[in-house]
Amino acid sequence: MSPTPTPHEINRVCSWSGPVTWRETAALREDLFDRLEASEGGTLWLDVRDVSVIDRTGVALLAGAQHRAHTLQRGFVLIDSNGAVTATLTRLHLHEQFRFEQTGIPEQRTE
């Protein structure tokens, strides 16, 4: 299991919600790849707990992002709670190709 992002990594967390289908993937890809290519480096955490459904174009986007992160020598971790993304990747026998955090991210504290 992957470690939970530390407080200084919270700014490297992005999230998806709703359906991730061919209709949404172009915009999601642009944002995700921009974040991966940001100069700050480190691990990018993608929170997919609120994704209701993911189709093959969404899965392809995740695979492409995983490959891009590897090429850039960055980490890429999916945050889920055994939801739609985990179920789809497991059904397609792709679950082992990704790093997952199934417990979520820590709450941001305001001090």
C-alpha positions in Angstrom: 0.0 0.0 0.0 1.3 3.5 -0.8 1.9 6.0 1.9 -0.7 8.8 2.4 0.4 12.1 1.1 2.2 14.3 3.6 0.8 17.8 4.3 3.4 19.4 2.0 2.2 17.1 -0.8 -1.4 18.0 -0.5 -0.9 20.6 -3.3 -0.1 17.8 -5.6 -3.5 16.2 -5.2 -6.1 16.5 -7.9 -9.5 14.9 -8.1 -12.0 13.6 -10.6 -15.7 13.1 -10.0 -18.7 11.9 -11.9 -18.4 9.9 -15.1 -15.0 9.6 -16.8 -15.9 8.7 -20.4 -14.9 9.7 -23.9 -16.8 13.0 -23.3 -14.7 14.1 -20.4 -11.3 12.6 -21.2 -9.9 15.4 -23.4 -10.2 18.0 -20.7 -9.1 15.6 -17.9 -6.1 14.6 -20.0 -5.0 18.2 -20.5 -5.2 19.0 -16.8 -3.6 15.8 -15.6 -0.7 16.0 -18.0 -0.1 19.7 -17.2 0.1 18.7 -13.5 2.5 15.9 -14.3 4.7 18.1 -16.3 4.8 20.9 -13.6 8.3 21.8 -12.5 7.6 20.9 -8.8 8.2 17.2 -9.3 7.3 14.6 -6.7 4.3 12.3 -6.7 0.9 13.3 -8.2 -2.0 12.0 -6.3 -5.3 11.5 -8.2 -8.4 11.2 -6.0 -10.9 9.1 -7.9 -13.2 8.3 -5.0 -16.1 10.3 -6.5 -15.9 8.8 -10.0 -19.2 7.1 -10.8 -18.1 5.2 -13.9 -15.0 5.0 -16.0 -15.0 3.7 -19.6 -12.1 2.4 -21.8 -11.0 5.9 -22.8 -10.8 6.8 -19.1 -8.7 3.7 -18.4 -6.5 4.5 -21.4 -6.0 8.0 -20.0 -4.9 6.6 -16.6 -2.5 4.2 -18.4 -1.1 7.1 -20.4 -0.7 9.2 -17.3 1.0 6.3 -15.5 3.4 6.0 -18.5 4.0 9.8 -18.6 4.7 9.9 -14.9 7.3 7.1 -15.3 8.9 8.9 -18.2 9.2 12.1 -16.1 10.4 10.0 -13.1 7.4 11.1 -11.0 5.1 9.1 -8.9 1.5 8.6 -9.8 -0.9 7.3 -7.1 -4.7 6.8 -7.4 -6.7 7.5 -4.2 -9.9 5.4 -4.1 -12.1 3.6 -1.7 -12.7 0.4 -3.7 -15.0 2.4 -6.0 -15.6 2.4 -9.8 -12.0 2.9 -10.8 -10.7 0.1 -8.7 -13.5 -2.2 -9.8 -12.9 -1.5 -13.5 -9.1 -1.8 -13.3 -9.5 -5.0 -11.4 -12.0 -6.4 -13.8 -9.6 -5.6 -16.7 -6.7 -7.2 -14.8 -4.9 -3.8 -14.7 -5.1 -3.1 -11.0 -1.6 -4.3 -10.4 -0.2 -1.8 -12.9 -1.1 1.2 -10.7 -0.2 2.4 -7.2 -3.3 2.8 -5.0 -4.1 4.4 -1.7 -7.4 3.0 -0.5 -7.6 5.0 2.7 -7.9 8.6 1.4 -6.0 11.7 2.1 -5.5 13.6 5.3 -7.8 16.6 6.1 -6.1 19.9 5.5 -5.7 21.8 8.8 -6.2 25.5 9.1 -4.0 26.8 11.8 
